[in-house]
Amino acid sequence: MPSATASSTRSSAGSEAAASTKWLAPLMVLIAGSFLPPMDSAIVNVPIPHIQKDLGGGVDDVAWISTAYSLGLAVFVPLSNWLTDKFGLTRVHRAALIGFLIGSGLCGLAWDLNSLIAFRVLTAIPGSLVPVVTIAMIYRIVPARNIGSAMGLYGLGVIVAPSMGPTLGGLIVQDLSWRWIFLFKEPIGVAAVVAGLFLIPKLDGIGKPGKFDKWGYLTFAYGLSALIVVSAKGQKWHWDSYLVMILATSAVLSLALFAVIENEVANPLIDLRIFRCWPFVNSLLLIGLLLIMLFGVAYYIPQFMQNVQGLDAHNAGMVLLPLGLLMVVAVPIAGRLYDRIGPRWVALAGMLGSIVGLSLLAGGIGPDMTRTQAAVWVMIAMMGGALGMMPIMTNGLSWLPPHLVGYGGAMNNVMQRAASALGVAVVGVIVSRSGAQLAADMGAMQNTSTLPQLRDADQSALLSVYTKSQNQVQAMADGDAFVITTWLAVLAALLVLMLKKPPLRTPRPVPIGDDSPVGA
């Protein structure tokens, strides 16, 4: 009997190992492809001055390189479920990855600013489909008991890529042309496409394609694109201007109309029943809060170090390198911990770290802040994203029934796009308003009455006083913004306490290599 038991144990272990090899190889191919679109959204920020010098255009014109890509990523996400139902998951994934590579290659060959902006939109259209379809394929391929580990590995693309983008972009433009920030991805993408031909199984859509919901798509596309434009341009156009208020109001009305349409049509573009599942809605809220914190810190800390401390783009971007290394280590570990203990305690540990790190940034940011201090504080502040993002996302999707997972993945992607734009915009508004008030207060205090020595000061001395005061104002304004993000982290920690892992009996498609019923 002992020998029979041992033989059975060895047989079971062998079958599990064989099953894991059937999903691990296609998973790695999917990760290689999913790494590219998020990288493309972050890597372009550092080389912007180089592009402007080469292709011309004003600051506002060059900013559309990033804005156009964000618009394309957000607007075409809702098409993913209809396309996969019509053509199948594998075909759509392969076509989207090839389309992304073509668009990225054209960006590297752009001859003027307008062509680059057009090619960025062309790249974003298929690029928006890659992460959504990838998540749906992961939930079809990977067994339920391993989904946390798989999503942890997938998180290397969607979380690590944006954090590593500025550093990698700075390294590329230091020695090569800015065109290589688009061209270096080509061999990686081609290798992923070729490997996918042999390793990724053919997966069809879950449902039958119905009539395309054109009015739902138009209302959603307009509403979301208007919100992104308002987030990107609101500060430049002034938040209380008629144009911004009209865009914001029409965006809200358009999204409200979209909700009405989706509840009436037979084949909705996005099945709004996903919002009846509180664990999924909670995960969306948490993803939004995390990304507002992540992008707010990742954007404004390098900006502060360039504008106030005088660092170049390369050295400022290197401050985020330890953050990227933290993500590489922490994200897969968080995925494995999700499989063992669920999402709550892993995400809570990350959120508590974020509260501490953001508090350190709020109180310690200043002209004398060292690069080491900035790097360490940013790492601690981003613990919420490193440990919490993938368990939170995985848990929310795992609560949905199989036929709604694709819609949930699409909404996750929409939230990521919207929150990343809002993160920069919200922090920017706080910094701008706080900076204006602080500058006025400091200007009122710094006059010849309160500082008599200024009466006889020469121009260089006055300039030095002005520069120091402006740098101090910028530091205090950024500190005020990080105080707000600290409170957002506290709110996120409270939402994390509501997380719980779904029961194993939650239905999910039978994965490849596992013919037993889920939860058996």
Secondary structure, DSSP 8 states (H G I E B T S, - for coil): -HHHHHHHHHHHHHHHHHHHHHHHHHHHHHHHHHTHHHHHHHHTSTTHHHHHHHH---HHHHHHHHHHHHHHHHHTTTHHHHHHHHH-HHHHHHHHHHHHHHHHHHHHT--SHHHHHHHHHHHHHHHHHHHHHHHHHHHHHS-GGGHHHHHHHHHIIIIIHHHHHHHHHHHHHHHS-TTHHHHTHHHHHHHHHHHHHHHS-----SS------HHHHHHHHHHHHHHHHHHHHHHHH-TTSHHHHHHHHHHHHHHHHHHHHHHHSSS-SS-GGGGG-HHHHHHHHHHHHHHHHHHHHHHHHHHHHHHTT---HHHHHHTTHHHHHHHHHHHHHHHHHHHHH-SHHHHHHHHHHHHHHHHHHHHH-STT--HHHHHHHHHHHTHIIIIIHHHHHHHHHHTS-GGGHHHHHHHHHHHHHHHHHHHHHHHHHHHHHHHHHHHHHHHHHSSTTT-GGGTT--HHHHHHHHHHHHHHHHHHHHHHHHHHHHHHHHHHHHHHTT-----TTS-----TT--S-TT-
